[in-house]
């Protein structure tokens, strides 16, 4: 398929402009924005890497990605949507690395600032199981962790990470579709249709 690079660049520029007009709270909490959805759908139609989970395309897929937009929020933001006061989402990321054959290791993380306590780092560690469909993976998580990174803005003070493993028979699988991928932008869609827009980060995110 011949990609119209001019159209792709124009659509990406407008998409990022609209997303960056939001505060992080607005972009990551549940909302409905038809303009962004339309731009995403147009980019999906001219997807430069239509098989993002194929072996040859993994170098472009792996790495550090920052979540910059979620159409229906995330697991974290949906749970705190009703207690917004005093809570700030500083960052949400997804880190992808190569695992064993037909697997990608995934770390979903978030930094959340509580005005009355400090900054917490939350993480979920799991696996993307790859199959014959080179856009869709089966996702399951094997551990969750939390850590108080600082208290009352004291950056040299933290607690040890608390990690809770998920027993194998309790792990649930869900379908995850990578509907668009290029060198610095990626769209993911969950089983319920939730849209996630990620932007590639050159440095390690989620760290102090």
ROFIMI-956304 format. One record per residue (C-alpha): z, x, y; residue number from 1. Coordinates in pm, 1 decimal. Example, Ala and Ser with C-alpha at 12.3 -4.5 7.8 and 13.67 -1.06 7.14 Angstrom:
BEGIN
<w: 780.0&u: 1230.0&v: -450.0&num: 1>
<w: 714.0&u: 1367.0&v: -106.0&num: 2>
% end
This chain:
BEGIN
<w: 0.0&u: 0.0&v: 0.0&num: 1>
<w: -98.6&u: 128.3&v: 344.3&num: 2>
<w: 200.8&u: 123.4&v: 578.0&num: 3>
<w: 151.9&u: 33.4&v: 943.4&num: 4>
<w: 376.9&u: 304.9&v: 1088.1&num: 5>
<w: 345.2&u: 175.5&v: 1443.0&num: 6>
<w: 461.5&u: -171.3&v: 1340.5&num: 7>
<w: 738.9&u: -20.6&v: 1130.0&num: 8>
<w: 866.6&u: 192.1&v: 1418.6&num: 9>
<w: 851.1&u: -101.0&v: 1662.0&num: 10>
<w: 1041.9&u: -330.9&v: 1426.7&num: 11>
<w: 1305.9&u: -65.9&v: 1349.5&num: 12>
<w: 1358.4&u: 10.7&v: 1717.6&num: 13>
<w: 1407.5&u: -356.8&v: 1800.3&num: 14>
<w: 1636.7&u: -413.4&v: 1500.8&num: 15>
<w: 1863.2&u: -121.7&v: 1589.0&num: 16>
<w: 1863.6&u: -225.3&v: 1955.9&num: 17>
<w: 1985.2&u: -574.1&v: 1866.2&num: 18>
<w: 2248.9&u: -451.8&v: 1621.7&num: 19>
<w: 2382.4&u: -190.5&v: 1864.6&num: 20>
<w: 2422.7&u: -461.0&v: 2129.2&num: 21>
<w: 2708.9&u: -594.1&v: 1915.0&num: 22>
<w: 3054.2&u: -446.5&v: 1898.7&num: 23>
<w: 3140.8&u: -319.1&v: 1547.1&num: 24>
<w: 3360.8&u: -625.5&v: 1503.9&num: 25>
<w: 3073.1&u: -862.4&v: 1584.8&num: 26>
<w: 2825.9&u: -678.5&v: 1360.7&num: 27>
<w: 3052.6&u: -662.2&v: 1054.5&num: 28>
<w: 3224.8&u: -1000.6&v: 1066.8&num: 29>
<w: 3052.4&u: -1315.3&v: 934.5&num: 30>
<w: 2786.3&u: -1439.0&v: 1174.1&num: 31>
<w: 2441.3&u: -1595.8&v: 1173.5&num: 32>
<w: 2165.2&u: -1421.7&v: 1365.1&num: 33>
<w: 1813.5&u: -1548.6&v: 1294.9&num: 34>
<w: 1648.7&u: -1283.7&v: 1515.0&num: 35>
<w: 1794.0&u: -1000.0&v: 1306.6&num: 36>
<w: 1708.2&u: -1180.3&v: 983.4&num: 37>
<w: 1346.8&u: -1217.9&v: 1093.8&num: 38>
<w: 1316.0&u: -849.0&v: 1185.0&num: 39>
<w: 1464.6&u: -751.3&v: 848.4&num: 40>
<w: 1222.9&u: -977.4&v: 659.9&num: 41>
<w: 924.9&u: -829.1&v: 845.9&num: 42>
<w: 1038.5&u: -476.5&v: 758.2&num: 43>
<w: 1088.7&u: -575.8&v: 394.7&num: 44>
<w: 724.9&u: -685.2&v: 382.5&num: 45>
<w: 608.5&u: -335.4&v: 482.1&num: 46>
<w: 872.4&u: -148.8&v: 282.1&num: 47>
<w: 752.5&u: 216.2&v: 264.4&num: 48>
<w: 950.1&u: 278.8&v: -57.9&num: 49>
<w: 915.2&u: -38.3&v: -268.0&num: 50>
<w: 1076.7&u: 125.2&v: -576.6&num: 51>
<w: 1391.9&u: 278.6&v: -421.8&num: 52>
<w: 1574.5&u: 314.7&v: -755.2&num: 53>
<w: 1299.1&u: 509.6&v: -928.8&num: 54>
<w: 1380.4&u: 869.8&v: -1018.9&num: 55>
<w: 1136.2&u: 1019.4&v: -769.1&num: 56>
<w: 1287.3&u: 821.2&v: -480.3&num: 57>
<w: 1654.7&u: 894.2&v: -547.8&num: 58>
<w: 1665.0&u: 1192.5&v: -304.8&num: 59>
<w: 1588.9&u: 948.4&v: -22.5&num: 60>
<w: 1845.4&u: 697.4&v: -148.4&num: 61>
<w: 2144.2&u: 923.0&v: -212.3&num: 62>
<w: 2381.7&u: 1042.9&v: 57.9&num: 63>
<w: 2607.1&u: 905.9&v: 333.4&num: 64>
<w: 2523.8&u: 566.3&v: 477.9&num: 65>
<w: 2711.6&u: 379.6&v: 751.4&num: 66>
<w: 2715.6&u: 0.7&v: 738.3&num: 67>
<w: 2604.5&u: -125.1&v: 1079.1&num: 68>
<w: 2544.8&u: -494.8&v: 1008.8&num: 69>
<w: 2654.5&u: -752.1&v: 749.6&num: 70>
<w: 2522.5&u: -1107.5&v: 784.2&num: 71>
<w: 2818.7&u: -1268.3&v: 610.0&num: 72>
<w: 3071.4&u: -993.6&v: 662.7&num: 73>
<w: 3210.4&u: -776.1&v: 383.3&num: 74>
<w: 3491.0&u: -819.9&v: 131.3&num: 75>
<w: 3722.9&u: -646.0&v: 379.5&num: 76>
<w: 3610.3&u: -821.9&v: 697.6&num: 77>
<w: 3599.5&u: -1169.5&v: 542.2&num: 78>
<w: 3961.7&u: -1133.9&v: 435.8&num: 79>
<w: 4080.7&u: -1037.3&v: 782.2&num: 80>
<w: 3849.1&u: -1268.8&v: 973.0&num: 81>
<w: 4132.4&u: -1515.7&v: 1030.1&num: 82>
<w: 4377.1&u: -1249.2&v: 1152.5&num: 83>
<w: 4152.1&u: -1061.1&v: 1397.2&num: 84>
<w: 4429.1&u: -996.0&v: 1650.8&num: 85>
<w: 4551.0&u: -635.8&v: 1631.6&num: 86>
<w: 4296.2&u: -524.1&v: 1370.9&num: 87>
<w: 4000.2&u: -295.2&v: 1450.7&num: 88>
<w: 3726.5&u: -201.2&v: 1204.0&num: 89>
<w: 3651.2&u: 160.8&v: 1292.5&num: 90>
<w: 3395.2&u: 235.9&v: 1024.5&num: 91>
<w: 3251.5&u: 110.6&v: 695.1&num: 92>
<w: 3043.2&u: 339.5&v: 478.1&num: 93>
<w: 2874.9&u: 376.3&v: 141.9&num: 94>
<w: 2838.3&u: 716.5&v: -24.2&num: 95>
<w: 2587.5&u: 745.7&v: -310.0&num: 96>
<w: 2566.0&u: 1040.1&v: -550.5&num: 97>
<w: 2376.2&u: 1101.0&v: -872.2&num: 98>
<w: 2568.7&u: 1017.6&v: -1188.1&num: 99>
<w: 2472.4&u: 1042.2&v: -1553.2&num: 100>
<w: 2137.6&u: 913.9&v: -1679.4&num: 101>
<w: 2044.6&u: 579.9&v: -1520.7&num: 102>
<w: 2357.7&u: 571.2&v: -1305.6&num: 103>
<w: 2445.1&u: 619.8&v: -939.2&num: 104>
<w: 2805.5&u: 680.9&v: -838.3&num: 105>
<w: 2906.6&u: 470.9&v: -537.9&num: 106>
<w: 3201.2&u: 491.0&v: -298.4&num: 107>
<w: 3248.0&u: 203.8&v: -55.3&num: 108>
<w: 3497.1&u: 287.1&v: 216.8&num: 109>
<w: 3646.4&u: 148.6&v: 534.4&num: 110>
<w: 3869.5&u: 274.2&v: 813.5&num: 111>
<w: 4084.2&u: -2.6&v: 960.2&num: 112>
<w: 4316.4&u: 41.5&v: 1255.8&num: 113>
<w: 4627.4&u: -174.8&v: 1274.7&num: 114>
<w: 4766.6&u: -174.1&v: 1626.9&num: 115>
<w: 5125.7&u: -196.3&v: 1507.0&num: 116>
<w: 5101.3&u: 57.3&v: 1222.8&num: 117>
<w: 4815.2&u: 307.7&v: 1222.4&num: 118>
<w: 4483.4&u: 371.3&v: 1050.4&num: 119>
<w: 4427.7&u: 285.7&v: 685.5&num: 120>
<w: 4146.4&u: 413.2&v: 465.4&num: 121>
<w: 4037.8&u: 173.7&v: 190.8&num: 122>
<w: 3796.8&u: 274.2&v: -86.5&num: 123>
<w: 3629.5&u: 119.8&v: -389.0&num: 124>
<w: 3472.9&u: 353.3&v: -647.0&num: 125>
<w: 3215.1&u: 238.9&v: -896.9&num: 126>
<w: 2876.8&u: 267.4&v: -1061.7&num: 127>
<w: 2527.4&u: 135.8&v: -1004.2&num: 128>
<w: 2373.8&u: 86.4&v: -1348.0&num: 129>
<w: 1996.4&u: 122.1&v: -1318.8&num: 130>
<w: 1755.2&u: -77.9&v: -1530.9&num: 131>
<w: 1382.3&u: -145.4&v: -1548.2&num: 132>
<w: 1373.6&u: -321.9&v: -1210.2&num: 133>
<w: 1345.3&u: -41.3&v: -955.5&num: 134>
<w: 1499.9&u: -249.9&v: -677.3&num: 135>
<w: 1798.0&u: -408.0&v: -856.3&num: 136>
<w: 2108.5&u: -239.5&v: -1000.8&num: 137>
<w: 2414.9&u: -377.4&v: -1176.2&num: 138>
<w: 2726.6&u: -281.0&v: -978.9&num: 139>
<w: 3081.6&u: -254.8&v: -1110.9&num: 140>
<w: 3394.9&u: -91.6&v: -968.8&num: 141>
<w: 3642.9&u: 113.1&v: -1169.9&num: 142>
<w: 3905.2&u: 201.4&v: -907.0&num: 143>
<w: 4040.7&u: 91.4&v: -570.1&num: 144>
<w: 4250.0&u: 304.1&v: -336.0&num: 145>
<w: 4427.4&u: 291.7&v: -1.6&num: 146>
<w: 4583.3&u: 555.9&v: 220.7&num: 147>
<w: 4766.4&u: 549.4&v: 551.7&num: 148>
<w: 4580.3&u: 819.2&v: 747.5&num: 149>
<w: 4807.8&u: 825.8&v: 1051.9&num: 150>
<w: 5093.9&u: 632.2&v: 1203.4&num: 151>
<w: 5129.1&u: 553.0&v: 1573.3&num: 152>
<w: 4834.2&u: 786.2&v: 1655.3&num: 153>
<w: 5001.5&u: 1089.2&v: 1490.9&num: 154>
<w: 4693.2&u: 1247.9&v: 1331.1&num: 155>
<w: 4896.8&u: 1513.5&v: 1148.7&num: 156>
<w: 5094.9&u: 1251.8&v: 957.4&num: 157>
<w: 4966.7&u: 1063.3&v: 651.6&num: 158>
<w: 5074.7&u: 924.7&v: 314.6&num: 159>
<w: 4927.6&u: 1024.4&v: -24.4&num: 160>
<w: 4638.8&u: 813.0&v: -148.4&num: 161>
<w: 4734.0&u: 527.1&v: -378.6&num: 162>
<w: 4463.8&u: 470.7&v: -641.6&num: 163>
<w: 4459.2&u: 173.2&v: -877.2&num: 164>
<w: 4219.6&u: 193.9&v: -1174.5&num: 165>
<w: 4046.0&u: -119.0&v: -1299.8&num: 166>
<w: 4068.9&u: -160.5&v: -1676.9&num: 167>
<w: 3727.3&u: -178.2&v: -1839.5&num: 168>
<w: 3766.7&u: -532.5&v: -1971.5&num: 169>
<w: 3855.8&u: -653.1&v: -1619.6&num: 170>
<w: 3549.6&u: -505.9&v: -1448.9&num: 171>
<w: 3291.2&u: -751.1&v: -1321.0&num: 172>
<w: 2922.6&u: -676.0&v: -1276.0&num: 173>
<w: 2711.9&u: -802.7&v: -988.9&num: 174>
<w: 2346.4&u: -762.1&v: -899.6&num: 175>
<w: 2267.0&u: -544.8&v: -595.9&num: 176>
<w: 1915.6&u: -532.5&v: -452.0&num: 177>
<w: 1786.1&u: -250.9&v: -233.4&num: 178>
<w: 1516.3&u: -442.8&v: -48.1&num: 179>
<w: 1412.9&u: -173.7&v: 202.0&num: 180>
<w: 1440.6&u: 204.1&v: 220.7&num: 181>
<w: 1305.2&u: 473.9&v: 447.5&num: 182>
<w: 1433.3&u: 810.6&v: 567.6&num: 183>
<w: 1720.5&u: 669.5&v: 775.8&num: 184>
<w: 1745.7&u: 293.9&v: 722.0&num: 185>
<w: 1834.2&u: 86.4&v: 416.4&num: 186>
<w: 1881.6&u: -283.8&v: 344.6&num: 187>
<w: 2093.8&u: -414.5&v: 61.0&num: 188>
<w: 2128.3&u: -773.7&v: -58.0&num: 189>
<w: 2415.3&u: -902.0&v: -267.8&num: 190>
<w: 2396.4&u: -1165.3&v: -539.7&num: 191>
<w: 2476.0&u: -1441.6&v: -288.4&num: 192>
<w: 2209.7&u: -1328.6&v: -40.5&num: 193>
<w: 2440.6&u: -1142.5&v: 196.8&num: 194>
<w: 2237.0&u: -890.7&v: 398.1&num: 195>
<w: 2369.3&u: -539.2&v: 462.5&num: 196>
<w: 2199.2&u: -292.5&v: 698.3&num: 197>
<w: 2285.9&u: 76.3&v: 652.6&num: 198>
<w: 2198.7&u: 375.0&v: 871.5&num: 199>
<w: 2193.0&u: 724.8&v: 726.5&num: 200>
<w: 2459.3&u: 971.6&v: 844.9&num: 201>
<w: 2399.3&u: 1348.3&v: 837.7&num: 202>
<w: 2769.1&u: 1431.8&v: 826.8&num: 203>
<w: 3052.8&u: 1323.4&v: 598.5&num: 204>
<w: 3190.2&u: 995.7&v: 728.3&num: 205>
<w: 3521.9&u: 831.6&v: 667.5&num: 206>
<w: 3704.8&u: 1160.4&v: 711.1&num: 207>
<w: 3942.6&u: 1297.0&v: 977.7&num: 208>
% end
